[in-house]
Every structure is written in structure tokens, then in C-alpha cells.
Amino acid sequence: MTASKKPDESLMIIFHKARGATLAIVDDVTEEQARWLPNGEVNHILWHAGHIFVLLERCVFAATVGSDEMPSTIPQGWWPLFGWNSQPWTVAATAWPTMAIMRQQLAEQTERLECDLASFDDAFLSAPISWSDQRWLGRPKRTVILHGFYDELLHTGQIMQLKRVYEAAK
């Protein structure tokens, strides 16, 4: 492999840091904790975990394919639950997946994204994205992938805070 064809190690590092933190934080979340909301909050732990999942699927798919289509790796019905225009406070309690399913999906996604990231070289990551979302159109593919990792870290922080508040309230 030539120098220009090497995978971007910095992306792998930030992904492992972000995902490692996420998996560790959600590892012991109970079903009760997952859907608990303190006063004034609209997004529970399960929503934050699901949002991490769907956002990274969309970002990597957009960088790879450049399509507005929904990636087939997002389970049926998850985009309305966890997407960026979702309204979790309007969702029936029975519509949510379990936290066990969410942990499994995040673990499986980790393996899939590791393979994807390992295949992205600098030429691919520097190429302009063709996704029609105007926030990203024409920007380097690396940018939308990094945004996904940044967003994962933000939402993992929200999960950490909700766990602390839950424990203090019990």
C-alpha cells in the first residue's frame, strides 16, 4: 500500500475513542433508565443512543454513496424515532426498541464502520461529497464523517449526564 492509499489513522483513533466511550456508558443502562426523563428534558438515554446510531449510518453512507436514500443498515422505523427531525415525546412507549437491542446494534455498527473507515484513504476523504444536503454539499467527505464522531461524543455526554441525574433522583 502506498502512502496515499493508507487509511486515515486519525479517523480510526477518534472513532475508537468516541465509540469506546459510548459502549462503556450504555453497557449498564437498565430498561427503566433508558426511557427515564427528568423534568425539562425531551430526549432520554435510549433516544441519544439511537441518534448516535442513525446519524453515523447517514454520515458514512452519504460520504460513501452521496445519496439521500436511507441506508439499509438502519433498522426499519428507526429514522422517525431517532433522526434529526424526530420528536421522541410523541412516540408511544411500545414503539421503542429495547436497550439490549440498541447495545447490539451499536456493537454491530462498530465492526461495520471499522471496516469502512479502514478502506477510506486520503484521496477518498478529501474528495467533495455529493450529498444534496446543503450543509455538506461539496465539502470534503472527511468533514461529514468527523461531524458524526463529534455528534456521537456530544450525545454520549448527554447520556452520562442523564445517568448521573437518574442516580441522584433515585
OpenMM code with the backbone's topology and positions (N, CA, C; nanometers):
from openmm import Vec3, app, unit

residues = "MET THR ALA SER LYS LYS PRO ASP GLU SER LEU MET ILE ILE PHE HIS LYS ALA ARG GLY ALA THR LEU ALA ILE VAL ASP ASP VAL THR GLU GLU GLN ALA ARG TRP LEU PRO ASN GLY GLU VAL ASN HIS ILE LEU TRP HIS ALA GLY HIS ILE PHE VAL LEU LEU GLU ARG CYS VAL PHE ALA ALA THR VAL GLY SER ASP GLU MET PRO SER THR ILE PRO GLN GLY TRP TRP PRO LEU PHE GLY TRP ASN SER GLN PRO TRP THR VAL ALA ALA THR ALA TRP PRO THR MET ALA ILE MET ARG GLN GLN LEU ALA GLU GLN THR GLU ARG LEU GLU CYS ASP LEU ALA SER PHE ASP ASP ALA PHE LEU SER ALA PRO ILE SER TRP SER ASP GLN ARG TRP LEU GLY ARG PRO LYS ARG THR VAL ILE LEU HIS GLY PHE TYR ASP GLU LEU LEU HIS THR GLY GLN ILE MET GLN LEU LYS ARG VAL TYR GLU ALA ALA LYS".split()
positions = [
    Vec3(0.0848, -0.1174, 0.0000),
    Vec3(0.0000, 0.0000, 0.0000),
    Vec3(0.0896, 0.1241, 0.0000),
    Vec3(0.0685, 0.2170, -0.0909),
    Vec3(0.1476, 0.3393, -0.0950),
    Vec3(0.1006, 0.4342, 0.0137),
    Vec3(0.1809, 0.5370, 0.0389),
    Vec3(0.1483, 0.6328, 0.1442),
    Vec3(0.0117, 0.6961, 0.1231),
    Vec3(-0.0239, 0.7266, -0.0010),
    Vec3(-0.1521, 0.7919, -0.0273),
    Vec3(-0.2708, 0.6963, -0.0150),
    Vec3(-0.2457, 0.5660, -0.0159),
    Vec3(-0.3535, 0.4675, -0.0068),
    Vec3(-0.3736, 0.4156, 0.1354),
    Vec3(-0.2987, 0.4671, 0.2308),
    Vec3(-0.3128, 0.4222, 0.3686),
    Vec3(-0.4417, 0.4782, 0.4287),
    Vec3(-0.5069, 0.3997, 0.5136),
    Vec3(-0.6253, 0.4519, 0.5827),
    Vec3(-0.5873, 0.5693, 0.6724),
    Vec3(-0.6808, 0.6557, 0.6989),
    Vec3(-0.6589, 0.7716, 0.7846),
    Vec3(-0.6627, 0.7255, 0.9308),
    Vec3(-0.5450, 0.7149, 0.9913),
    Vec3(-0.5372, 0.6661, 1.1288),
    Vec3(-0.6056, 0.7589, 1.2268),
    Vec3(-0.6065, 0.8889, 1.1984),
    Vec3(-0.6705, 0.9827, 1.2907),
    Vec3(-0.8208, 0.9567, 1.2994),
    Vec3(-0.8847, 0.9207, 1.1879),
    Vec3(-1.0275, 0.8873, 1.1925),
    Vec3(-1.0512, 0.7619, 1.2755),
    Vec3(-0.9638, 0.6634, 1.2601),
    Vec3(-0.9780, 0.5401, 1.3380),
    Vec3(-0.9621, 0.5692, 1.4873),
    Vec3(-0.8675, 0.6549, 1.5213),
    Vec3(-0.8445, 0.6875, 1.6624),
    Vec3(-0.9659, 0.7570, 1.7220),
    Vec3(-1.0166, 0.8601, 1.6551),
    Vec3(-1.1303, 0.9336, 1.7106),
    Vec3(-1.2547, 0.8454, 1.7149),
    Vec3(-1.2727, 0.7600, 1.6145),
    Vec3(-1.3873, 0.6687, 1.6175),
    Vec3(-1.3765, 0.5731, 1.7359),
    Vec3(-1.2588, 0.5138, 1.7569),
    Vec3(-1.2431, 0.4203, 1.8683),
    Vec3(-1.2627, 0.4893, 2.0030),
    Vec3(-1.2133, 0.6123, 2.0158),
    Vec3(-1.2322, 0.6874, 2.1410),
    Vec3(-1.3804, 0.7149, 2.1636),
    Vec3(-1.4472, 0.7678, 2.0593),
    Vec3(-1.5887, 0.8028, 2.0722),
    Vec3(-1.6737, 0.6782, 2.0965),
    Vec3(-1.6571, 0.5769, 2.0140),
    Vec3(-1.7408, 0.4578, 2.0260),
    Vec3(-1.7094, 0.3805, 2.1527),
    Vec3(-1.5817, 0.3761, 2.1902),
    Vec3(-1.5464, 0.3094, 2.3150),
    Vec3(-1.6162, 0.3732, 2.4337),
    Vec3(-1.6207, 0.5068, 2.4355),
    Vec3(-1.6901, 0.5776, 2.5430),
    Vec3(-1.8395, 0.5474, 2.5398),
    Vec3(-1.8978, 0.5496, 2.4212),
    Vec3(-2.0415, 0.5230, 2.4086),
    Vec3(-2.0759, 0.3835, 2.4589),
    Vec3(-2.0031, 0.2835, 2.4116),
    Vec3(-2.0328, 0.1457, 2.4518),
    Vec3(-2.0150, 0.1259, 2.6022),
    Vec3(-1.9131, 0.1882, 2.6598),
    Vec3(-1.8907, 0.1763, 2.8039),
    Vec3(-2.0039, 0.2427, 2.8828),
    Vec3(-2.0493, 0.3575, 2.8373),
    Vec3(-2.1538, 0.4321, 2.9084),
    Vec3(-2.2882, 0.3602, 2.9016),
    Vec3(-2.3219, 0.3009, 2.7880),
    Vec3(-2.4535, 0.2357, 2.7756),
    Vec3(-2.4532, 0.0911, 2.8250),
    Vec3(-2.3368, 0.0377, 2.8589),
    Vec3(-2.3251, -0.1034, 2.8953),
    Vec3(-2.4162, -0.1433, 3.0112),
    Vec3(-2.4309, -0.0571, 3.1102),
    Vec3(-2.5096, -0.0939, 3.2286),
    Vec3(-2.6425, -0.0189, 3.2391),
    Vec3(-2.6856, 0.0456, 3.1325),
    Vec3(-2.8125, 0.1184, 3.1353),
    Vec3(-2.9276, 0.0177, 3.1394),
    Vec3(-3.0135, 0.0324, 3.2386),
    Vec3(-3.1301, -0.0552, 3.2504),
    Vec3(-3.2413, -0.0060, 3.1581),
    Vec3(-3.3414, -0.0904, 3.1384),
    Vec3(-3.4559, -0.0503, 3.0557),
    Vec3(-3.5283, 0.0685, 3.1184),
    Vec3(-3.5385, 0.0697, 3.2506),
    Vec3(-3.6031, 0.1832, 3.3185),
    Vec3(-3.5233, 0.3114, 3.2957),
    Vec3(-3.3946, 0.3045, 3.3182),
    Vec3(-3.3068, 0.4205, 3.2961),
    Vec3(-3.3140, 0.4695, 3.1520),
    Vec3(-3.3202, 0.3767, 3.0585),
    Vec3(-3.3132, 0.4101, 2.9161),
    Vec3(-3.4232, 0.5054, 2.8730),
    Vec3(-3.5403, 0.4957, 2.9345),
    Vec3(-3.6552, 0.5778, 2.8939),
    Vec3(-3.6920, 0.6842, 2.9962),
    Vec3(-3.6172, 0.6934, 3.1040),
    Vec3(-3.6463, 0.7897, 3.2103),
    Vec3(-3.6115, 0.9306, 3.1646),
    Vec3(-3.6954, 1.0248, 3.2024),
    Vec3(-3.6710, 1.1653, 3.1691),
    Vec3(-3.6900, 1.2529, 3.2917),
    Vec3(-3.5906, 1.3357, 3.3245),
    Vec3(-3.6127, 1.4342, 3.4302),
    Vec3(-3.6985, 1.5485, 3.3745),
    Vec3(-3.7573, 1.6256, 3.4642),
    Vec3(-3.8362, 1.7410, 3.4207),
    Vec3(-3.7528, 1.8319, 3.3320),
    Vec3(-3.8138, 1.8776, 3.2247),
    Vec3(-3.7471, 1.9717, 3.1347),
    Vec3(-3.6701, 1.9082, 3.0208),
    Vec3(-3.6551, 1.7766, 3.0221),
    Vec3(-3.5836, 1.7071, 2.9145),
    Vec3(-3.6830, 1.6404, 2.8201),
    Vec3(-3.6471, 1.6318, 2.6930),
    Vec3(-3.7335, 1.5642, 2.5958),
    Vec3(-3.6663, 1.4409, 2.5350),
    Vec3(-3.5365, 1.4274, 2.5499),
    Vec3(-3.4628, 1.3151, 2.4911),
    Vec3(-3.4060, 1.2272, 2.6016),
    Vec3(-3.4462, 1.1008, 2.6025),
    Vec3(-3.3969, 1.0078, 2.7030),
    Vec3(-3.2706, 0.9368, 2.6531),
    Vec3(-3.2130, 0.8555, 2.7389),
    Vec3(-3.0890, 0.7848, 2.7060),
    Vec3(-3.1047, 0.7011, 2.5799),
    Vec3(-3.2150, 0.6296, 2.5682),
    Vec3(-3.2361, 0.5457, 2.4508),
    Vec3(-3.2389, 0.6300, 2.3239),
    Vec3(-3.3022, 0.7465, 2.3294),
    Vec3(-3.3051, 0.8325, 2.2109),
    Vec3(-3.1634, 0.8762, 2.1739),
    Vec3(-3.0843, 0.9196, 2.2716),
    Vec3(-2.9471, 0.9635, 2.2418),
    Vec3(-2.8658, 0.8495, 2.1796),
    Vec3(-2.8777, 0.7288, 2.2335),
    Vec3(-2.8042, 0.6141, 2.1782),
    Vec3(-2.8502, 0.5841, 2.0357),
    Vec3(-2.9798, 0.5872, 2.0134),
    Vec3(-3.0317, 0.5630, 1.8789),
    Vec3(-2.9933, 0.6717, 1.7807),
    Vec3(-2.9893, 0.7957, 1.8295),
    Vec3(-2.9495, 0.9065, 1.7423),
    Vec3(-2.8038, 0.8903, 1.6994),
    Vec3(-2.7189, 0.8490, 1.7919),
    Vec3(-2.5791, 0.8210, 1.7579),
    Vec3(-2.5743, 0.7182, 1.6446),
    Vec3(-2.6507, 0.6121, 1.6585),
    Vec3(-2.6510, 0.5052, 1.5586),
    Vec3(-2.6946, 0.5566, 1.4216),
    Vec3(-2.8122, 0.6200, 1.4141),
    Vec3(-2.8639, 0.6599, 1.2822),
    Vec3(-2.7813, 0.7719, 1.2206),
    Vec3(-2.7303, 0.8624, 1.3035),
    Vec3(-2.6502, 0.9721, 1.2490),
    Vec3(-2.5235, 0.9195, 1.1824),
    Vec3(-2.4536, 0.8277, 1.2484),
    Vec3(-2.3310, 0.7746, 1.1881),
    Vec3(-2.3604, 0.6938, 1.0628),
    Vec3(-2.4706, 0.6204, 1.0629),
    Vec3(-2.5078, 0.5484, 0.9409),
    Vec3(-2.5301, 0.6461, 0.8264),
    Vec3(-2.6019, 0.7542, 0.8528),
    Vec3(-2.6308, 0.8521, 0.7477),
    Vec3(-2.5041, 0.9232, 0.7013),
    Vec3(-2.4188, 0.9631, 0.7948),
    Vec3(-2.2971, 1.0369, 0.7583),
    Vec3(-2.2028, 0.9516, 0.6743),
    Vec3(-2.1775, 0.8289, 0.7171),
    Vec3(-2.0856, 0.7427, 0.6423),
    Vec3(-2.1476, 0.7028, 0.5083),
    Vec3(-2.2769, 0.6757, 0.5055),
    Vec3(-2.3452, 0.6421, 0.3805),
    Vec3(-2.3390, 0.7600, 0.2840),
    Vec3(-2.3638, 0.8799, 0.3348),
    Vec3(-2.3589, 0.9983, 0.2486),
    Vec3(-2.2187, 1.0190, 0.1924),
    Vec3(-2.1170, 0.9985, 0.2753),
    Vec3(-1.9792, 1.0143, 0.2276),
    Vec3(-1.9451, 0.9076, 0.1242),
    Vec3(-1.9926, 0.7874, 0.1457),
    Vec3(-1.9599, 0.6762, 0.0571),
    Vec3(-2.0412, 0.6778, -0.0716),
    Vec3(-2.1715, 0.6982, -0.0586),
    Vec3(-2.2627, 0.6856, -0.1722),
    Vec3(-2.3084, 0.8213, -0.2251),
    Vec3(-2.3146, 0.9221, -0.1368),
    Vec3(-2.3610, 1.0540, -0.1780),
    Vec3(-2.5088, 1.0587, -0.2067),
    Vec3(-2.5851, 0.9805, -0.1357),
    Vec3(-2.7275, 0.9656, -0.1649),
    Vec3(-2.8131, 1.0138, -0.0490),
    Vec3(-2.9305, 1.0630, -0.0821),
    Vec3(-3.0287, 1.1000, 0.0194),
    Vec3(-3.1115, 0.9804, 0.0648),
    Vec3(-3.0893, 0.8657, 0.0022),
    Vec3(-3.1631, 0.7456, 0.0406),
    Vec3(-3.1266, 0.7050, 0.1833),
    Vec3(-3.2158, 0.6289, 0.2442),
    Vec3(-3.1916, 0.5785, 0.3780),
    Vec3(-3.1040, 0.4541, 0.3680),
    Vec3(-2.9927, 0.4497, 0.4413),
    Vec3(-2.9083, 0.3302, 0.4380),
    Vec3(-2.9867, 0.2074, 0.4845),
    Vec3(-2.9639, 0.0956, 0.4208),
    Vec3(-3.0339, -0.0281, 0.4581),
    Vec3(-2.9876, -0.0805, 0.5934),
    Vec3(-2.8786, -0.0259, 0.6449),
    Vec3(-2.8264, -0.0681, 0.7747),
    Vec3(-2.9034, -0.0059, 0.8910),
    Vec3(-2.9896, 0.0920, 0.8634),
    Vec3(-3.0750, 0.1488, 0.9681),
    Vec3(-3.2008, 0.0622, 0.9763),
    Vec3(-3.2274, 0.0036, 1.0939),
    Vec3(-3.3465, -0.0809, 1.1060),
    Vec3(-3.4749, -0.0062, 1.0684),
    Vec3(-3.5675, -0.0801, 1.0111),
    Vec3(-3.6965, -0.0248, 0.9702),
    Vec3(-3.7618, 0.0508, 1.0867),
    Vec3(-3.8039, 0.1729, 1.0612),
    Vec3(-3.8737, 0.2525, 1.1615),
    Vec3(-3.7848, 0.3332, 1.2538),
    Vec3(-3.6542, 0.3146, 1.2452),
    Vec3(-3.5657, 0.3864, 1.3365),
    Vec3(-3.5447, 0.5319, 1.2988),
    Vec3(-3.5495, 0.5660, 1.1713),
    Vec3(-3.5252, 0.7056, 1.1353),
    Vec3(-3.6297, 0.7980, 1.1979),
    Vec3(-3.7608, 0.7658, 1.1917),
    Vec3(-3.8586, 0.8536, 1.2570),
    Vec3(-3.8388, 0.8622, 1.4089),
    Vec3(-3.7858, 0.7566, 1.4692),
    Vec3(-3.7614, 0.7571, 1.6137),
    Vec3(-3.6384, 0.8383, 1.6521),
    Vec3(-3.5305, 0.8256, 1.5741),
    Vec3(-3.4003, 0.8767, 1.6160),
    Vec3(-3.3382, 0.9810, 1.5234),
    Vec3(-3.3981, 1.0080, 1.4102),
    Vec3(-3.3408, 1.1025, 1.3141),
    Vec3(-3.3371, 1.2447, 1.3662),
    Vec3(-3.2744, 1.3333, 1.2889),
    Vec3(-3.2549, 1.4695, 1.3384),
    Vec3(-3.3819, 1.5526, 1.3437),
    Vec3(-3.4888, 1.5104, 1.2840),
    Vec3(-3.6162, 1.5815, 1.2975),
    Vec3(-3.7172, 1.5025, 1.3798),
    Vec3(-3.6696, 1.4042, 1.4539),
    Vec3(-3.7598, 1.3203, 1.5327),
    Vec3(-3.8150, 1.3984, 1.6520),
    Vec3(-3.9268, 1.3520, 1.7022),
    Vec3(-3.9919, 1.4119, 1.8188),
    Vec3(-4.0241, 1.2997, 1.9171),
    Vec3(-3.9262, 1.2603, 1.9978),
    Vec3(-3.9429, 1.1422, 2.0826),
    Vec3(-4.0581, 1.1528, 2.1825),
    Vec3(-4.0958, 1.2713, 2.2206),
    Vec3(-4.2044, 1.2884, 2.3162),
    Vec3(-4.3405, 1.2497, 2.2566),
    Vec3(-4.3467, 1.2319, 2.1245),
    Vec3(-4.4722, 1.1937, 2.0586),
    Vec3(-4.4803, 1.0433, 2.0317),
    Vec3(-4.3770, 0.9695, 2.0683),
    Vec3(-4.3675, 0.8267, 2.0345),
    Vec3(-4.4255, 0.7406, 2.1470),
    Vec3(-4.5081, 0.6451, 2.1105),
    Vec3(-4.5650, 0.5513, 2.2080),
    Vec3(-4.4540, 0.4678, 2.2711),
    Vec3(-4.4702, 0.4373, 2.3974),
    Vec3(-4.3683, 0.3607, 2.4708),
    Vec3(-4.3389, 0.2263, 2.4046),
    Vec3(-4.4376, 0.1672, 2.3410),
    Vec3(-4.4195, 0.0357, 2.2783),
    Vec3(-4.3433, 0.0418, 2.1464),
    Vec3(-4.3232, 0.1607, 2.0930),
    Vec3(-4.2546, 0.1744, 1.9634),
    Vec3(-4.1026, 0.1697, 1.9752),
    Vec3(-4.0510, 0.1904, 2.0950),
    Vec3(-3.9061, 0.1970, 2.1133),
    Vec3(-3.8439, 0.0579, 2.1172),
    Vec3(-3.7232, 0.0426, 2.0599),
    Vec3(-3.6505, -0.0840, 2.0786),
    Vec3(-3.6022, -0.0923, 2.2232),
    Vec3(-3.5628, -0.2094, 2.2645),
    Vec3(-3.5074, -0.2236, 2.3993),
    Vec3(-3.3640, -0.1711, 2.4011),
    Vec3(-3.3157, -0.1463, 2.5199),
    Vec3(-3.1766, -0.1029, 2.5342),
    Vec3(-3.0826, -0.2161, 2.4943),
    Vec3(-3.1225, -0.3398, 2.5174),
    Vec3(-3.0398, -0.4543, 2.4763),
    Vec3(-3.0241, -0.4567, 2.3245),
    Vec3(-3.1317, -0.4312, 2.2521),
    Vec3(-3.1236, -0.4251, 2.1058),
    Vec3(-3.0353, -0.3091, 2.0628),
    Vec3(-3.0485, -0.1963, 2.1313),
    Vec3(-2.9661, -0.0799, 2.0960),
    Vec3(-2.8179, -0.1107, 2.1160),
    Vec3(-2.7833, -0.1729, 2.2279),
    Vec3(-2.6421, -0.2084, 2.2516),
    Vec3(-2.5911, -0.3018, 2.1424),
    Vec3(-2.6734, -0.3991, 2.1049),
    Vec3(-2.6344, -0.4936, 1.9996),
    Vec3(-2.6132, -0.4202, 1.8672),
    Vec3(-2.7032, -0.3309, 1.8315),
    Vec3(-2.6900, -0.2560, 1.7063),
    Vec3(-2.5641, -0.1693, 1.7070),
    Vec3(-2.5361, -0.1047, 1.8199),
    Vec3(-2.4149, -0.0220, 1.8284),
    Vec3(-2.2889, -0.1075, 1.8147),
    Vec3(-2.2883, -0.2258, 1.8768),
    Vec3(-2.1717, -0.3150, 1.8666),
    Vec3(-2.1523, -0.3630, 1.7230),
    Vec3(-2.2607, -0.4033, 1.6576),
    Vec3(-2.2503, -0.4480, 1.5181),
    Vec3(-2.2083, -0.3331, 1.4267),
    Vec3(-2.2595, -0.2153, 1.4533),
    Vec3(-2.2214, -0.0987, 1.3737),
    Vec3(-2.0727, -0.0691, 1.3898),
    Vec3(-2.0209, -0.0883, 1.5092),
    Vec3(-1.8793, -0.0620, 1.5346),
    Vec3(-1.7926, -0.1441, 1.4400),
    Vec3(-1.8205, -0.2722, 1.4292),
    Vec3(-1.7434, -0.3593, 1.3396),
    Vec3(-1.7567, -0.3152, 1.1941),
    Vec3(-1.8780, -0.2815, 1.1539),
    Vec3(-1.9031, -0.2399, 1.0150),
    Vec3(-1.8297, -0.1094, 0.9831),
    Vec3(-1.8378, -0.0127, 1.0744),
    Vec3(-1.7731, 0.1159, 1.0484),
    Vec3(-1.6211, 0.1052, 1.0531),
    Vec3(-1.5684, 0.0170, 1.1369),
    Vec3(-1.4234, -0.0050, 1.1375),
    Vec3(-1.3762, -0.0505, 1.0000),
    Vec3(-1.4491, -0.1411, 0.9388),
    Vec3(-1.4139, -0.1885, 0.8035),
    Vec3(-1.4251, -0.0756, 0.7021),
    Vec3(-1.5332, 0.0009, 0.7100),
    Vec3(-1.5500, 0.1143, 0.6177),
    Vec3(-1.4354, 0.2134, 0.6325),
    Vec3(-1.4080, 0.2543, 0.7560),
    Vec3(-1.3036, 0.3546, 0.7796),
    Vec3(-1.1674, 0.3054, 0.7330),
    Vec3(-1.1395, 0.1772, 0.7519),
    Vec3(-1.0111, 0.1214, 0.7092),
    Vec3(-0.9954, 0.1258, 0.5577),
    Vec3(-1.1065, 0.1335, 0.4861),
    Vec3(-1.0992, 0.1368, 0.3393),
    Vec3(-1.0899, 0.2788, 0.2829),
    Vec3(-1.1046, 0.3805, 0.3675),
    Vec3(-1.1027, 0.5193, 0.3199),
    Vec3(-0.9607, 0.5743, 0.3237),
    Vec3(-0.9058, 0.6071, 0.2073),
    Vec3(-0.7735, 0.6693, 0.2038),
    Vec3(-0.7893, 0.8209, 0.1915),
    Vec3(-0.6775, 0.8918, 0.1905),
    Vec3(-0.6806, 1.0380, 0.1867),
    Vec3(-0.7492, 1.0915, 0.0619),
    Vec3(-0.7269, 1.0266, -0.0515),
    Vec3(-0.7906, 1.0729, -0.1758),
    Vec3(-0.9423, 1.0656, -0.1637),
    Vec3(-0.9935, 0.9567, -0.1090),
    Vec3(-1.1380, 0.9424, -0.0898),
    Vec3(-1.1892, 1.0467, 0.0087),
    Vec3(-1.1223, 1.0599, 0.1229),
    Vec3(-1.1686, 1.1505, 0.2282),
    Vec3(-1.1597, 1.2971, 0.1885),
    Vec3(-1.0679, 1.3305, 0.0996),
    Vec3(-1.0516, 1.4692, 0.0543),
    Vec3(-1.1457, 1.5057, -0.0597),
    Vec3(-1.2036, 1.4066, -0.1234),
    Vec3(-1.2942, 1.4321, -0.2366),
    Vec3(-1.4217, 1.5002, -0.1869),
    Vec3(-1.4822, 1.5842, -0.2701),
    Vec3(-1.6050, 1.6529, -0.2285),
    Vec3(-1.7236, 1.5564, -0.2195),
    Vec3(-1.8030, 1.5771, -0.1187),
    Vec3(-1.9220, 1.4938, -0.1013),
    Vec3(-2.0290, 1.5380, -0.2003),
    Vec3(-2.1053, 1.4437, -0.2501),
    Vec3(-2.2104, 1.4770, -0.3459),
    Vec3(-2.3500, 1.4668, -0.2846),
    Vec3(-2.3582, 1.4580, -0.1537),
    Vec3(-2.4857, 1.4551, -0.0821),
    Vec3(-2.5561, 1.5875, -0.1043),
    Vec3(-2.6849, 1.5856, -0.1293),
    Vec3(-2.7567, 1.7093, -0.1619),
    Vec3(-2.7836, 1.7987, -0.0413),
    Vec3(-2.7592, 1.7497, 0.0799),
    Vec3(-2.7759, 1.8328, 0.1993),
    Vec3(-2.6807, 1.9521, 0.1874),
    Vec3(-2.7353, 2.0715, 0.1828),
    Vec3(-2.6558, 2.1917, 0.1559),
    Vec3(-2.5498, 2.2203, 0.2619),
    Vec3(-2.5659, 2.1668, 0.3815),
    Vec3(-2.4623, 2.1860, 0.4841),
    Vec3(-2.3326, 2.1165, 0.4452),
    Vec3(-2.3436, 2.0126, 0.3611),
    Vec3(-2.2281, 1.9281, 0.3315),
    Vec3(-2.1885, 1.9264, 0.1851),
    Vec3(-2.2782, 1.9620, 0.0953),
    Vec3(-2.2526, 1.9530, -0.0481),
    Vec3(-2.1209, 2.0200, -0.0858),
    Vec3(-2.0334, 1.9442, -0.1508),
    Vec3(-1.9060, 1.9964, -0.1983),
    Vec3(-1.7954, 1.9989, -0.0947),
    Vec3(-1.8265, 1.9753, 0.0304),
    Vec3(-1.7225, 1.9737, 0.1341),
    Vec3(-1.6520, 1.8381, 0.1312),
    Vec3(-1.5314, 1.8306, 0.1847),
    Vec3(-1.4615, 1.7015, 0.1861),
    Vec3(-1.5415, 1.5955, 0.2628),
    Vec3(-1.5392, 1.4743, 0.2135),
    Vec3(-1.6113, 1.3640, 0.2775),
    Vec3(-1.5687, 1.3470, 0.4228),
    Vec3(-1.4430, 1.3726, 0.4494),
    Vec3(-1.3896, 1.3632, 0.5850),
    Vec3(-1.4721, 1.4483, 0.6823),
    Vec3(-1.5185, 1.5645, 0.6356),
    Vec3(-1.5904, 1.6586, 0.7210),
    Vec3(-1.7193, 1.5991, 0.7760),
    Vec3(-1.7976, 1.5350, 0.6913),
    Vec3(-1.9252, 1.4793, 0.7384),
    Vec3(-1.9015, 1.3593, 0.8301),
    Vec3(-1.7969, 1.2832, 0.8052),
    Vec3(-1.7645, 1.1704, 0.8931),
    Vec3(-1.7206, 1.2220, 1.0302),
    Vec3(-1.6343, 1.3230, 1.0308),
    Vec3(-1.5911, 1.3819, 1.1580),
    Vec3(-1.7083, 1.4432, 1.2337),
    Vec3(-1.8018, 1.5033, 1.1615),
    Vec3(-1.9206, 1.5577, 1.2270),
    Vec3(-1.9958, 1.4462, 1.3002),
    Vec3(-2.0059, 1.3305, 1.2373),
    Vec3(-2.0722, 1.2177, 1.3021),
    Vec3(-2.0036, 1.1779, 1.4318),
    Vec3(-1.8705, 1.1745, 1.4315),
    Vec3(-1.7959, 1.1393, 1.5529),
    Vec3(-1.8131, 1.2462, 1.6604),
    Vec3(-1.8086, 1.3727, 1.6193),
    Vec3(-1.8285, 1.4847, 1.7120),
    Vec3(-1.9667, 1.4738, 1.7763),
    Vec3(-2.0678, 1.4482, 1.6945),
    Vec3(-2.2038, 1.4364, 1.7449),
    Vec3(-2.2162, 1.3174, 1.8398),
    Vec3(-2.1474, 1.2084, 1.8089),
    Vec3(-2.1502, 1.0936, 1.8998),
    Vec3(-2.0967, 1.1328, 2.0366),
    Vec3(-1.9873, 1.2056, 2.0392),
    Vec3(-1.9302, 1.2480, 2.1671),
    Vec3(-2.0259, 1.3383, 2.2441),
    Vec3(-2.0932, 1.4300, 2.1744),
    Vec3(-2.1903, 1.5178, 2.2412),
    Vec3(-2.3046, 1.4371, 2.3024),
    Vec3(-2.3584, 1.3446, 2.2263),
    Vec3(-2.4713, 1.2662, 2.2767),
    Vec3(-2.4287, 1.1674, 2.3847),
    Vec3(-2.3075, 1.1174, 2.3785),
    Vec3(-2.2568, 1.0324, 2.4865),
    Vec3(-2.2465, 1.1134, 2.6151),
    Vec3(-2.2053, 1.2389, 2.6036),
    Vec3(-2.2037, 1.3284, 2.7199),
    Vec3(-2.3430, 1.3478, 2.7778),
    Vec3(-2.4423, 1.3599, 2.6913),
    Vec3(-2.5806, 1.3725, 2.7380),
    Vec3(-2.6250, 1.2453, 2.8110),
    Vec3(-2.5859, 1.1305, 2.7590),
    Vec3(-2.6196, 1.0041, 2.8253),
    Vec3(-2.5550, 0.9994, 2.9637),
    Vec3(-2.4284, 1.0392, 2.9725),
    Vec3(-2.3588, 1.0408, 3.1015),
    Vec3(-2.4327, 1.1293, 3.2010),
    Vec3(-2.4748, 1.2472, 3.1558),
    Vec3(-2.5444, 1.3407, 3.2435),
    Vec3(-2.6796, 1.2839, 3.2881),
    Vec3(-2.7540, 1.2247, 3.1959),
    Vec3(-2.8830, 1.1657, 3.2322),
    Vec3(-2.8656, 1.0517, 3.3329),
    Vec3(-2.7593, 0.9732, 3.3191),
    Vec3(-2.7333, 0.8667, 3.4163),
    Vec3(-2.7065, 0.9261, 3.5547),
    Vec3(-2.6284, 1.0340, 3.5598),
    Vec3(-2.5986, 1.0988, 3.6887),
    Vec3(-2.7260, 1.1526, 3.7536),
    Vec3(-2.8074, 1.2209, 3.6749),
    Vec3(-2.9311, 1.2792, 3.7275),
    Vec3(-3.0264, 1.1686, 3.7729),
    Vec3(-3.0336, 1.0605, 3.6975),
    Vec3(-3.1177, 0.9465, 3.7343),
    Vec3(-3.0743, 0.8910, 3.8701),
    Vec3(-2.9457, 0.8675, 3.8862),
    Vec3(-2.8950, 0.8120, 4.0123),
    Vec3(-2.9217, 0.9067, 4.1291),
    Vec3(-2.9075, 1.0357, 4.1072),
    Vec3(-2.9321, 1.1337, 4.2131),
    Vec3(-3.0805, 1.1398, 4.2498),
    Vec3(-3.1676, 1.1142, 4.1534),
    Vec3(-3.3120, 1.1215, 4.1768),
    Vec3(-3.3666, 0.9964, 4.2451),
    Vec3(-3.2938, 0.8869, 4.2394),
    Vec3(-3.3435, 0.7594, 4.2956),
    Vec3(-3.3038, 0.7407, 4.4390),
] * unit.nanometer
topology = app.Topology()
chain = topology.addChain("A")
for resn in residues:
    res = topology.addResidue(resn, chain)
    for name in ("N", "CA", "C"):
        topology.addAtom(name, app.Element.getBySymbol(name[0]), res)
